[in-house]
Amino acid sequence: MNVSPMGNGQIQSEQLDLLQFVEAWMSVHAQSIVGTQPGLEPWQFYGPSTRRGNRFYLFLLMKPYESVTVRDVPIKRIQAVSKVAGGESLQYSTRCAIVDSMLSADPRRGVNDSSA
């Protein structure tokens, strides 16, 4: 993170704000980072992911997503799809070896929906 103290030993307020943000995020999401292994391959999910045992953590960065596609996973072994923060269950559907996790309230509305 490249945080360093100033000459007087204090940390700049901007850097301190960043550290506090990371601390708050980690207090909720540490299970998805600490003690995990690399997750899915890039062709399976277009974004960073980690794995702990049989549980995968997918990180959706930079913009809100209405749906997410994960490829080549054993769909019969999927028990649930949920958010780490709060544990909210997410609707999902499967086709062959693809999981579509629907993040919007209306699961019929897709990312490529031209009515959005």
HELIX and SHEET records of a PDB file:
HELIX    1   1 SER A   13  HIS A   29  1                                  17    
HELIX    2   2 ALA A   30  SER A   32  5                                   3    
HELIX    3   3 ILE A   75  ARG A   77  5                                   3    
SHEET    1   A 3 GLN A  37  PRO A  38  0                                        
SHEET    2   A 3 SER A  49  ARG A  52 -1                                        
SHEET    3   A 3 ARG A  55  LEU A  58 -1                                        
SHEET    1   B 3 SER A  67  ARG A  71  0                                        
SHEET    2   B 3 ILE A  98  MET A 102 -1                                        
SHEET    3   B 3 GLN A  91  ARG A  95 -1                                        
END                                                                             
